[in-house]
Amino acid sequence: MPNRSPRTKPPIPEDRRTNRPLRETLDELVEHVRAVARTVHEMTPEEVDYAQQRLEWLADEVWRATTESELT
């Protein structure tokens, strides 16, 4: 019987460590979503509109960083 630890962690995908632009953009996206979620009830309609535009831009950046990494 092999001696395996019952809590063996799955390997971390290399992409998380090697695609720094993707990691940074994802971190920025998560930070933005959390900030908006905390303050959305206090935001003006203009601020909500800007937050939505920034969210869409960040999502596009994540998509770009992901698809570019697949091409290389």
C-alpha positions as CSV (number, residue, x, y, z in Angstrom):
1,M,0.0,0.0,0.0
2,P,1.5,3.4,-1.0
3,N,2.1,5.8,1.8
4,R,0.0,8.8,0.7
5,S,-1.0,11.7,2.8
6,P,-4.8,12.1,2.8
7,R,-4.4,15.8,2.4
8,T,-2.4,15.9,-0.8
9,K,-2.8,19.2,-2.5
10,P,-3.4,19.3,-6.2
11,P,-0.6,20.9,-8.2
12,I,-0.8,24.6,-8.8
13,P,-1.2,25.4,-12.5
14,E,2.0,26.9,-13.9
15,D,-0.1,29.7,-15.5
16,R,-0.7,31.2,-12.0
17,R,3.0,31.7,-11.5
18,T,4.2,32.5,-15.0
19,N,1.5,34.8,-16.4
20,R,2.1,37.8,-14.1
21,P,0.0,40.3,-16.2
22,L,-3.0,38.0,-15.9
23,R,-2.5,37.6,-12.1
24,E,-2.1,41.4,-11.6
25,T,-5.2,42.1,-13.7
26,L,-7.3,39.5,-11.9
27,D,-6.1,41.0,-8.5
28,E,-7.2,44.4,-9.7
29,L,-10.6,43.1,-10.9
30,V,-11.2,41.4,-7.6
31,E,-10.2,44.5,-5.7
32,H,-12.6,46.6,-7.8
33,V,-15.5,44.3,-7.4
34,R,-15.0,44.2,-3.6
35,A,-14.8,48.0,-3.4
36,V,-18.0,48.4,-5.5
37,A,-19.9,45.8,-3.5
38,R,-19.0,47.7,-0.3
39,T,-20.0,51.1,-1.5
40,V,-22.6,50.6,-4.2
41,H,-25.5,51.8,-2.0
42,E,-23.7,55.1,-1.4
43,M,-22.7,55.7,-5.0
44,T,-24.2,58.3,-7.4
45,P,-25.6,57.0,-10.7
46,E,-22.5,58.5,-12.4
47,E,-20.2,56.6,-10.0
48,V,-22.1,53.4,-10.7
49,D,-21.8,54.0,-14.4
50,Y,-18.1,54.5,-14.1
51,A,-17.7,51.4,-11.9
52,Q,-19.6,49.4,-14.6
53,Q,-17.3,50.7,-17.3
54,R,-14.2,49.9,-15.3
55,L,-15.5,46.4,-14.6
56,E,-16.1,45.8,-18.3
57,W,-12.6,47.2,-19.1
58,L,-11.0,44.9,-16.5
59,A,-12.9,41.9,-17.8
60,D,-11.7,42.7,-21.3
61,E,-8.1,42.9,-20.0
62,V,-8.4,39.6,-18.3
63,W,-9.7,38.1,-21.5
64,R,-6.9,39.6,-23.5
65,A,-4.2,38.4,-21.0
66,T,-5.7,34.9,-21.0
67,T,-6.0,34.6,-24.8
68,E,-2.5,36.0,-25.3
69,S,-1.0,33.5,-23.0
70,E,-2.7,30.7,-24.9
71,L,-1.1,31.9,-28.1
72,T,2.5,31.9,-26.8
